[in-house]
Each structure stands twice: as C-alpha cells, then as structure tokens.
Amino acid sequence: MKISLLGAGHIGQAIARLLGGSGDYEVHVVDRDAAALAQVAGARITTRLADTADATALLGALRGQDAVINALPYRFATRAATQALAAGVHYFDLTEDVAATRAIRRLADGAPVAFMPQCGLAPGFIGIVAHHLSLDFEALHEVKMRVGALPAFPTNALKYNLTWSVDGLINEYCHPCEAIHDGRPIELLALEGLEHFSLDGTEYEAFNTSGGLGTLCETLAGRTRLLDYKSVRYPGHRDLMRLLLEELQLKDDTETLKTILRRSIPSTMQDVVLVFVTVSGLRRGHLVQEVFARKVFADRAAPLSAIQITTAAGVCAAVDLFREGRLPRCGFIRQEQVALPEFLANRFGSAYQQSRQVESIG
C-alpha cells in the first residue's frame, strides 16, 4: 500500500518508522524541512521536499498514492483533506481540532474515498476504549475519559515538558469543550472542571480541554447522563496556565505564548502517557463501574517517547485495519467504529496492550 505521509516531525518520524519497517507499506514522506526529511529516509521510505502549506504542491504529492496520513499541525487539516479528495486518496489524520473535523466530515459526505480524522491518542484510542466499555451496559450513567502526556521527571513550576506539538497543546487549552450533562450535549470552558485523583501513588489533576471526545458526544447522545474528557497534569499546572492565558491575556496572542513555551520549557523524550477511562451504569439491573487504566512509558532503546509510541500506534493501527478491510471503504469513519479487541490485537495497536495496567486507583 502506498502511503503519503505529510510531516516529518516528532510524530511523523515514528509513523514512517513503523509503517516502513512493516514491509507492507511504501511510505512517501512530504515536508518543507530538508533536515527533518533527512532523518526519516530509509528502506521503503522516500522523501519529497515541498511546501505543505501550498494546495497545489500538496495535490502533486498525493497523486498516485493509495492513502495519505496527515501529521501536520491542525491548522493544515482541512487543506490536506481537500487535496486528498481531489487526488482520490483515503485520508487519515491526528487532529484534535473540532472545527477541522467538522469540515472534513462535510468533505467525506458522499465521497468515494474514506476520511478518518482524529486517529491519535485523544481523540483516537481513548474514544475506542470508552465506546467499547459502554457497549456492555443496559443503561449508561457516566463516561469519564482522562488522558495525560506527562514528563516522567517534572522539574519546573509548570510541572510540564514539551512532549508534542505546542500548537496542539495551546489549541486544546483555548477552545470550548464538548460534553454531555444530564443527558444533553453542552459546551464547557477549557481549563474549568478541575479535579484531583491519584494513580499508583502519584497525585494528578485533570481539567476540561478541547477535542479529546472526537465524535463520542454524537454517538452516545441519548444513551448516557454524563460524558466528559479532561487532560491530566501534575497538580498546579492548570492554575499557571490560567495565569498565562487569561490573566495575562495570552489567549488573544497565542503566537507569543508559543514562543515563550518553546524558548523556556524544555522538550523531553522521558515521558509517560496515562490513559484512564471509567464507565458506570446498569448491567443486569445492578449499578456497575468498569475502569480501563494504562501507563505507557518511553522506549529509550528505540528511542521513542511515550507520546510518539501512542500517537503513531493509533494512526498506524487505523490504517492497517483499513488495509485489511476491517473498516468502511468510503465516507467518514469514526474512531468508535474500531473494535477495541481488533485494535489491541493489531501489530501496531499492541503497543497499548504491552503497556502497564494500573492497579492502584484513589
């Protein structure tokens, strides 16, 4: 299968390595950064230097391919999907941006090719888990989804290191958050809904962030009383981000905030990804709660960070299941159309199966 991969950054490199090394994919990586492309060239991986912000250049890079994986920042998602439709190739991406996903869904309506955005960690795997757990209940009460991409060794006041896209991070902190409350779809403010909990003896906080639910609000509408998604951080992070975004009004000048974060907050490959889903409701007349909790750690030998492992595993498993005929061949594909057992049994999705199950929850 011929794959055009847009973006040779942190996540793109991991995707190229996984797909190229499998033997079943010819990966054509497209980026405007020659140095980044030089890091991904290898067996069954070719590269192309092109301006990924230019629609004509994108179209040329997609022609003749079977599918495209868009690993560019979220602001390029709609343009890339539009060119995928023009080129007649299947489209997959990692976006958490709600507006971009809605635009892609409109493109997918009646399209002869498949469009499957939001194939990463959250949205992505977290929605597959939550939907799978929900299927075993006669009546749902609450579906709570919590995800954190965290430094293993926090040392600064924010208790945070850059482990993925700064653009994506700020995007999820600044936009309204979808949820279901009292059975009705609503929008919540980002950075609100602060809560504290502990896993494996470590204290965490969680708060509303945008985009993590994917299409679950629509899928579970009328079925559950409560559905929400929150990002997990170490205690104190939320208050400092509110200071920056609201009191210093940097939510109105996000480019300055991104510059500050890139200059002042170190990136790290020593990270941990936390996935925590709780679903409660009635099963055979009894009130029951099911919990899915995992921690995924960086692989220093590869080397791959935990966020590289989890995000790349999500989109690579989606593409692999699509290639095997386990997903629809055209139109819009939701993450919850992926069966969790099939995902975990997949050679790429097994990265989550091999993670450590969390036993202690408080």
N, C-alpha and C positions, 0 to 999 in steps of 0.2 A: 504494500500500500504506500502510495506517495503522499507524504505529508509536508506541507509548507508551514514552517514554524516562524511566527512573527515575534521577534525579540530574542536577543542573545544575552539577556541579563541574568540575574541571580537564579530565577526560576527557569528561564528558557534553557539555560545550560544543563540543568538537571533533567528537563524533559528530553532534550536532544540525546543526552547520555543514555537514558532509559530506553527510548524508542530505537535509537540507532544500534544499541547493544543487543536488542532482542532478536535481530535477524529478520524480522517481518516487516520492517518499515524502512523506506528511503526518506531521510529527513533533509529538507532543504531549508536552511536557516537564513532568515532575512533580517538585516538590521542596518542602521546607518552608522554604526560604530565599528570600524575595522578592527580595533583592538579586541572588542568583545567577540567578534566573529572568529578571530584567530584562536580563541580559547575553546571553541566548540568543534572545529574541523576534525574529522576523523573518519573511520570506516563507516560507510553507509550514511555519512553526513556531509552534505555540500553546503556552501555558503554563498550568499549574494549580498553585496553592498548596495543598499537602496534607501531612499528617503521614505521611511514608513509613514510619514505624515502626508505623503503625496498620493492621492487616489489613483492616478494613472500608473505610478510606479508599483503600487500595491497590486493592481489588476494584472500587470505584467508578471509579477512574482507568483501569482496564484494560478494562472492559466497552465493547464496540463497536469495539475495536481489532483489527487482524489479528495483531499480534505485540508483544512487549514486549522492550526491551533494558534490562537491569538494570545500571546504572553506579553503584550504591550500594556502600558498604563491604561486605566479605564477610559480615559478621555478619547482614545482611539477606537473604542469597541464598535461604535455604530458605523464608522467609516470602513473598518475592516470587514464587518458583516455585510455591508452594502456591496463591497467589491467581491466578496465570496459568492453572493447571489449572482452577480454579473458574470463571474467566471464559471459558475455552475459547480462549485465545490462545497462539500459539507463543512460546517463551521462549528468550532468549539472554542470556548474562552474561559477565563478565570475571573471575570469582572464581578465586583460586589456592588456596582453602581445600579441603583433601581431604575433610573431614567433610561440608561443604556439598554438594560434588559428589556424594558417595555418596548423600546424602539426595535430591538432585534426580534421581539415576538411579532411585531407588525410585519417585519420583513419575511418572517417564516410562514405567515398565513398564506396557504396555497402554494408554497414554494416546492419545487421538485427535488430539493436537497434538504438535508437536516440541519437544524440550528440548535445547538446545545450549549448555552452560556452557563456561567457560574459553576464550572467543574472543579473548583479547588477544594479547600478545606471548609471555609464558611463564607459564602454559601458553597455547597457541594456536599462533601461527605457528611457533615453534620445533619443536613436535611434528609439524606438517605437513611441515617440511623434513626432519627426521630420518626420518620414515616413508617419504618419497619416496626418499631416498638408500638406505634399507635394501632397497627392492624390487629393486635391481639386483644383489643378491648371492645366490649359491647357498647360502652359509653365512655367518652373521654372527658376528664375534668381539667387536667393541666398538662401542658407540654412545655418544658423549660429546656432551653439549649444554651450551653455555656462553652465558649472556646477561648483559649489563650495561647498566643505565641510569645513566649517569655524568655528573657535571658536566664540561663542556669545560675549565673552568679551576678545578681544586681548590685551595683556599687554606687550609683549616683542617686540624686534626690528624686528623680522621676522613677527610679527602680525599673529602668527600661533601657534596652539597647535596640538599635535598628536591626531587625531580622528580615524585613521585607520592604515592599515599596512604601516610601514616605508619602507619595501621592495617595495610595490606597488607605493608609493609616489616617491621614487628615480627612479624607473623604468620608470615612465611616464615623468620624467624630463630629462632623458638621451638618449632616443631613437628617431629616426626620426618619424615625424607625417604625416599621410596620409591626403590628401586634394584633392579637385578638384578646378582648377583655369582656367578660360577661357575655361571651358568645358573639360579640360584634367586632368587625375589623376596625381598628383605630390607628392613629399615628401618635407616637411618643417622641419626646425630645431626646436627642442624643446626650449622653453623659448624665442623664437622670436615672432613677430607679436603682440607686446604689444599694448593694447588699454585700454581706461578708460570709464566707464559709471556709472550711478547711478540708484539705485532701492530703492524706499521707503525712499528717502533722504539719503541713505548711499552710499558713494563712493567706487567703486571697480576697480580693474584692471583685465585684462584677457590676457592670452598668450598661445601659442601653447604647448600642451602636447600630449604624445603618447597614442594611444589605444582607445580613447573615441568614435571614429566613428564606431567601430565594423566593420560590412560588408557594411555600407551605401555607401562607395565610389563605390563599385561594383554595388550595387542595383540602385544607381542614376546616374551611368555613362551614358553620352549621354543625360541626362534629365535636368541637371542644369549647369549653368555657374560657380557657386561657391558653395563649400561645405567645411566647416571647423569646427573644435572643439577646444575650449580653456578652460583651467581651470581658475576659478575665485578665486582671493585672494584679500586681502586688499592692498591698494597702498604701494609700497616699497618692497614687498615680493620678486618679481621677481629679482630685482637688487641684493639683498643679496644672493639669491640662485645662481645667475650667478657668484658672487664673490667666493662662495664656490666651485662650480662645475667647473668653467672654469679658473678663475684667480689663485685659489689655487690648481687647477687640481685634485680635489677630485672626478671628474667623472671617473678618472682612478684608484681610490681607494675607491670604494663605501662602502666597509665594514667599513672603518674608518669613513666615513661620517655618516653611520647609527649609529655607536657607539656614535658619537658626538651628534646626534639628540636625541637618546634615553636617553642619560645622561643629556642633557641640556634643552630639550624642554618638558615641562610637557604634559601629556595626559589630556584630559578633556571629561566629559560627557555633558557639557554645550555647545552644538554646534548647528549650523544651516546649513541646506543643501539648496542651491539655485539652481533651475533649470530654465533655460532661453533659449527659442528657438524662433528664428524669421525665417519665410519663406516668401519670396516675389516672385511675378511672375504675369503672366497674368491670369485673370479669366474673362471669357466672354468679352475679349478684353480690359479689364481695368487692370492697374497696381495696385496690391493689396498686402498688407502685413498682415500676421497673426502672432500673438505672443502668446506663452504659457509661463507663468511665475508663479512659485510657490516657497514658502518657507516652509520647513518642520523643525519643532523645536523638540528638545529633549523632551522626556516624563519623567519627574523627578519622577512620581509616580510609573512607571513600575519596576525599572528605565531602560530606553533605550535611548541611544544617537540618534541624528538625522541620523547619518550615519549607525547605526545599523538598525534603522527603515526602511530607504530607501533601503539599500542593501538587507536586509533579505526579505523585501516585494517583491523586484524584482525577486529573485530566487524562493521564495515560491509561488508566483503567477504563474510563468512559470511552475513549477512542478504541481500545482493544475490544470491549464488549460490543461496540458498534460494528467493528470489523467482523466479529463472529456472528453477527445477525441477531443479537440479543436485545437490540433497541430499534425503534422505528427508523425507517429509511428516509423519511422526509418530514417536513414541518418542524414545529417547536417541540423539543424534548425537555421535560422537567427532570430535575435530579431525582425526585421521588419515584420516577419510573424505573430507576435502577433498583434491582433486588439486592438487599444487603448481603445475603449469603453468596450471591454470584460475584459481588464486588470483592468481598474478602477472600474468595477462592481464586480470584484473578491474580496473575503473576505480578501485576503492579499494585493492585489494591491490597495484596497480602502484607504490605508494609504496615498497615494498621492492625492486621491480625498478629503480627510479630511484635507489636508494641506491648508495653507492660500494663496489665489490668490493675486499676487502682482498687485496693481493698478497704482502706480506711477513709470513711467519709463522715464529716461532722459539721 
